[in-house]
Structure formats: structure tokens, C-alpha cells
Amino acid sequence: MRIATCIFFLGTVIATGATHADHAFKLNSADALDNQPLKPAQVFNGFGCHGGNRSPQLEWSGAPAGTKSFAVTIYDPDAPTGSGWWHWVVYNLPASASKLDAGVGQQGKLPPGAEHGRNDYGRFDFGGACPPEGDKPHRYVFTVHALKVDKIEVPKDASAALIGYMINANRIGAATLTATYGR
């Protein structure tokens, strides 16, 4: 059974896709728990924040049949930018991958063939949570995307938006968890 899904942003459909209702694609993390505050290790070190800026451990299972690669994104829809904030964009993870260890978000630590996209800090690595002081706690949406292609072809300096477009165009499934953080 296929169920159509839509993602809405400020009342506008920004992505559509289909998922299998009977599929058990799941994302788990020892470092980022669903509906729980992030740990100091996953907080940015800069912009007035003082954290470890360490990418969390992520593990997934139950990817849809036909998965040829994965992408991982962490997005803050509550950032006061009008368009949210991309904290981490990883793409071209091989289909054999089922986890990312804590700390692989720095340059040179991803599995062979995987690429970092540029985050909204302007860096090609993981950038931790750092909402404005006094703002309500923000949501951090961790998503592993199962893709129908072996590789996403984008320029090395592609924006997170362009990489996200290519992810959505090639996604056959997704698993998410949402953590929070406020200061």
C-alpha cells in the first residue's frame, strides 16, 4: 500500500513523495532522542553557544527495497530566518550503510564516497544546535533518506537547498526523529 505524503512550509507544499505504509524504516540515536532535548555535545561552539559541536550517533534499519544510497539531514524549522536552518547535509552514503558513528560530522570522517554538503553556518561539516538565547526551544529534525540513485550529482559547493531538491526528487523513503534544544 502506498500513501502519498506532503511536507508543508508556511502553508505551501514544498515536497511530495510516497512511502510504504507497511514499511518499518526507522531512525534511532543514542545521542539525539525523539522529543527530548539535545545533549551539550550536539550544541554548536560559536555564535554565543558553547557546546561540543559533535555530530550524533545515528542508526537506521528497514530501508525500502530498491535503496541505492542514503542521505542524512538535520534541519531546524524554527530558526528565525524565514527558511529554517540546515545543520548537517550528508549525501552519497552507500546502500550498505546503516549507521553513522558519533563525531563523523567533521571533514574526512565520513564513509568512503559520502559527501558533506554546505550547512547554513557556511561549512562542509556538522554544525550543532544554537537557537537565539531566550527563544522557545527549537525542533531539530533528523532524517535519513533512502534514495533510488547510487549518487546525487551536484556541484561541490551546492547549497543545502539544491541538495535537498535532489534528495526529494530521488527519495523512496525516509525515517525521522525530532529532538529539541533551547537556551
N, C-alpha and C positions, 0 to 999 in steps of 0.2 A: 504494500500500500504506500503510495507517495502522497505526501502532504505538502502543499505549497506554503512557503514561509516568506514573510516580508520583513525588512528592517525599516523602521520609520525614524526620521530625523526631523524634528520640528514640523511634524505633520506631512512630510514629503517622503515617498518611497525612495530609498537610496540603493537598495539591493534586493533582489529576489532570488530565490533558489528553491530547490526541492530537497527534502530529506526523507529518509525511510522511517516511518513511524515504528517499525518493528526492529530497528537497528539500535544497538547498545553502544554507540560511540560515546566514550566517557573521558573526561579530563580530570586528573587529580593532582594534588600538590601537597607535599609535606610543609611547604613554606607559605603558601597562599591558600587559605581555607575559604570555601564558599560562604559568603555573607559574614565574614569575620574580618577584623582589622589586620592590615599587613604588619609584619614584624619590622623592627628598625633596620634589619639587614636589607630590606627591599625599598628603603627610603633613599631618595637622591641625596648626594652630598654636594650641595651648591644651591643657588637661588634662595638662600636663607634656611635650607634644610640641612640636617646633619645626620646622615644615615650611612649605611654600608654600601649602598648602590650596587647590591649584588643580585643578579638575576635569580629567580626562584627555581627550585627543582620542579619539573613538570613531567607527568607520565600519562600516557593515553593508551586506550585499548578499544577494540571493537570497531576499527575503521571500516568504512564501507568497502565492499568488493569493488575492484577497479581502481583503487587508490594507487597512484603512481608517484606521488610526492606529498609532502606536508608543508604548511606554512604556520607560523605561530605569531600571534599579535597580542599586544597588551594596549588597551585603549581606555582613556578616561573621558567619558561623555559629559562629565560635569565641569571640565576645565572652562574657565571664563574667557574663551576665545571666539565663540560663535561656531566653532567647528570641532571642539574636543581637543584631545592631546594624545598623540601616538608615543608610547613609552618604549615599545620594542616591536620590531618587524624583522622576522626571520623567514626566509623562503628557500626553496630548493633543498629542503630536508629530504633525504631518500625515503622511499616507501618502507624500507626495513627499520626505520627509526621508530621508537616507541617511547622515548623519554629524552629530556634534556636535564643534565645534572645541574645543581646549584652552581652559579658562578660562570657558566659558559657564555654569558652575555657580553663578555669582553672580547675584543678583537683577537682572532687567532685561536679561539677555543671551541668553535662550532664543529660539528662532524664534517668530514671531507665533503666538499661540493655545496654545502649550505652557505647562504649569504646573509649578511646583515643589511637591512635597508636603513635609510637615514631616519632617525627618530625626530621628534619635534624639539629636542634640545640641539639639533643640528649635528648629531654624532651618529656614527655607524656602530652602535652597540646598545646595550640595555641602559635605560635611564629610569631610575626609581621614582616613586611617588613623591610629589612635592606640591600639594594644593596650597592656595593662599592661606596665610595664617588667619584664623577666625572664621574661615568659610566652613560651611557644613561639610561633613565627611564626603569625600568623593568616592565614586564607584570605579573600580579597575577591572575591566572585562578582559579576562584571559581566554583566548580562543586558539584551538588547534584546528586548522582547516585541512581536510582531505581533498586533494586535487586530482583531476583526471589527466594531468600532464606530468611528464618527467621533470620539466624545468619551466620556470617562468622566465621569459626573455624581456628584460627591462634594462635601460642604461644603468651603469654602476651608481650614478648619483640620482637615481629616480626618487621622487617624493614618496612618502608613505601613501598618499592618495593614489598615485599611479600604480604602485604595487598592490594596494587594496583593490583597485579596479580589476587588475589581472587575477588576483586571488578569487574575487567574486565571480568573474567570468569562467573560471575553471573549477570551482568548488563543487564537490559531490556530497559533502557532509561537513559538519562542524560540531565540536564539543566545546562547551564554555564553563567557566566558573567566574564568579564575581566577588572580589574582595573589596574592602573599603579602607580608607585612611583619611584622617583629618588631623589638624594641628591648631 
